[in-house]
Amino acid sequence: MTEKLDVAPLRGMRDFTPIDWVFRKKLLAAFDKASTKTGFLRYETPVVDSYELFERKAGEELSDQIYEFRDKSDRHLALRPEITPTMVRLYMGLKESLPFPAKIWSFGQCFRYERPTKGRYREHFQWNIDIMGEADVSAEAWILFTAVEVMKELGFDAKDYQIRVSSRALLSGFLLKIGVTHERHAALMTLIDKKEKVDAGWLKEEMAALGLTTEQIERLFTLLETHDAAEIGNLVGSENIDYQNLQKLFSFAEALGYREYLQMDPSIIRGLSYYTGIVFEAFDTQRQFRALFGGGRYDALFSRMTGKDIPACGLGFGDGVIRELYTAKFGYPETYEGVDMIVGYYDESLQKPAMEFVQKAIELGIKTDFMLSVQNPKKFFTMANKRHAKFAAYLAPEEYAKGEIAIKNMQTGEQKNHCLTELDRNFLP
Amino acid sequence: MTEKLDVAPLRGMRDFTPIDWVFRKKLLAAFDKASTKTGFLRYETPVVDSYELFERKAGEELSDQIYEFRDKSDRHLALRPEITPTMVRLYMGLKESLPFPAKIWSFGQCFRYERPTKGRYREHFQWNIDIMGEADVSAEAWILFTAVEVMKELGFDAKDYQIRVSSRALLSGFLLKIGVTHERHAALMTLIDKKEKVDAGWLKEEMAALGLTTEQIERLFTLLETHDAAEIGNLVGSENIDYQNLQKLFSFAEALGYREYLQMDPSIIRGLSYYTGIVFEAFDTQRQFRALFGGGRYDALFSRMTGKDIPACGLGFGDGVIRELYTAKFGYPETYEGVDMIVGYYDESLQKPAMEFVQKAIELGIKTDFMLSVQNPKKFFTMANKRHAKFAAYLAPEEYAKGEIAIKNMQTGEQKNHCLTELDRNFLP
């Protein structure tokens, strides 16, 4: 007696069924189409890489959220927690051969060992786009343009989501200006990153505990809560270069047709410590879900990982939150993809003639499913329904004797006979 | 000082660069197109699953070629060595909701820890198609039809490769007929599987060591070396059901238009022990490479893994050997994919007008790369070449003053001015 098989995937991991594939196909096509039409080149890196590579990116011991193990030669390996470190490795091996600046993209799986919650798994897939070798903010503008194109492909516009933009460099400059010295910036950024989720009173106490004066805290809060560009200019000084870069991004966004998606929001930090300039995060307008995508400029990463100074910026867009947003707006697909036609036959003597018919249809590019064994008409049409076939072609002795096959339009119920052997591309009514 | 970054992926693992992506895109499109047009439904399962699942499939301790590890909750996990076990798990959770018989396909990565050799890696991707719930040999015929469609999409025909077909059941029946009892079949199959690679004298000695008489060995060799269907019929008896199934497969292949690809070859065994009926393997005609794809009927697997009796057959098609064959016939792509157009500009004042032009072009569906910063004409056209752009549009002050942009056909060298703001879908000359 076989022990019962557990049909669930591992905790926190996902199967994609033929029903899931309907949305997934749309999502993959959107990533592919948008990346291609804005000139990005595709790459792919392995999901397994050396632990040391990811440590080098993090600049410290990795958290215990990483899936790590040793192979049989005692190599210390990891399932990649993100694509960026492997992208840096790949890029360093290729850079001379690529156009410069280089625009590259990938879609791949990442792993993290953490408690799974709604819509948050132990693995997820991420679309990554990056531009290497361009210091101008036009690179950020191009990255965001491409992300907006993905969202358009999926049917979303500025009523559905907004991109909040900020600048780490601007915030750092402001902190220095109000007298908060460098060594406290990292801790402060971590606090600011929590702003939306915690009580303002608690946040201010924590800032005071870092040694900020009441006046410093008030001035910082004023900046964080200002979403108007001109007012931010007043606060930081309009000659401030990081402020001017933000202004430039907004002006480029206008030229590229997506200005309406952007909001200035100085409280956007992004968790990852490696961002150095402009950062951004997109959220659904209702704020029902976590961030849809996020990214920014990370000019110091290449130098830390490789010793070479290469300005870079990029964006990561996971497959989880977008699915939730899509479901909220359009509903999640309820069934798998259909076919143009399904073919059945009445008895075994008709199996081969039916196959010949199917072969011709498929060569014409018609997506056709085929009943591999004899079906009575009733069972066949039930199956044609279940297979979501637009047309159901059934070969019975009477029609076969006349060199014909009956074709039923499954939507209208209309049925016509068609010559069994002479088909052209438009033979389906 | 940063320690030098090793730009190579792990031993036996592959990066796919933008150049590799040219072939990969073609291959993925061929799998997708063929599977879809013959009515298969797509699924995807995780690359990480429980070790026990793979053990259950193998029916024994797994070899030490498996990547296994324990997660932080001490679960015994494995990087999947093949897709089939996870497919069985997925199918058991879905079967009522799918059409029956179910035709499903996937493309995914598999891992094995072994010494990497030319074209054989520690990971590879595999296209898997399977049909569950059909005992008729029409299922095998449909599987092979779909594989032939993939090869056609890639530009291969019967001059390039052949599919060798055999039947494990037929061979078992023949062994019984010549007096070789069941308990020796497994060991014999393992020997026969080596036939092409070893010396016939050695093979016969090994068979004798298993207790076969000289006459049994001679009769077995006669069968293994017979590639003619009628002669095989004479050897096994034409009323033999497994022989009739092979005949049926050839006749279905004729109806489905791929008879010319098939060869009868009783020495085809397939390494995996779970096949029960017809088995097949495709090789390039020159026999330069290992098998392109292979598969067969595995009616006992579901019952062993799940306790349910579900007839099934399937095929696996890796991404390694096909790349070698493609390279031998067409050459491996030498560079990455180009774009329709690339856009540059003479000075910073033209950056925004150029962006507006680009945005319009991209909305029209024109694949466009954009120079993110100012380029002088010489550098720009060099980059346009490197980016394999069909057209290079350059905005200079003189043209801008007239509301125009210069567009150069990079193939003919012809250059024309075009209105900067009025574009239609066919604006590229």
Interface residues (C-beta under 8 A of the other chain):
Chain A: M1 T2 K4 L5 D6 V7 A8 P9 L10 M13 R14 D15 F16 T17 P18 I19 W21 R24 K25 T36 K37 T38 G39 L41 R42 Y43 E44 T45 P46 V47 V48 D49 S50 L53 R56 D64 Y67 F69 R70 D71 K72 R75 L77 L79 T86 V88 R89 L90 M92 G93 L94 S97 L98 P99 F100 P101 K103 I104 Q109 F111 Y113 E123 I131 E134 D136 S138 A139 A141 W142 F145 E149 S251 F252 A255 L256 G257 S303 R304 M305 T306 G307 Y336 E337 V339 I342 Q351 K352 P353 M355 E356 V358 Q359 I362 E363 G365 I366 K367 T368 D369 F370 L372 S373 M383 K386 R387
Chain B: M1 T2 K4 L5 D6 V7 A8 P9 L10 M13 R14 D15 F16 T17 P18 I19 W21 R24 K25 T36 K37 T38 G39 L41 R42 Y43 E44 T45 P46 V47 V48 D49 S50 L53 R56 D64 Y67 F69 R70 D71 K72 R75 L77 L79 T86 V88 R89 L90 M92 G93 L94 S97 L98 P99 F100 P101 K103 I104 Q109 F111 Y113 E123 I131 E134 D136 S138 A139 A141 W142 F145 E149 S251 F252 A255 L256 G257 S303 R304 M305 T306 G307 Y336 E337 V339 I342 Q351 K352 P353 M355 E356 V358 Q359 I362 E363 G365 I366 K367 T368 D369 F370 L372 S373 M383 K386 R387
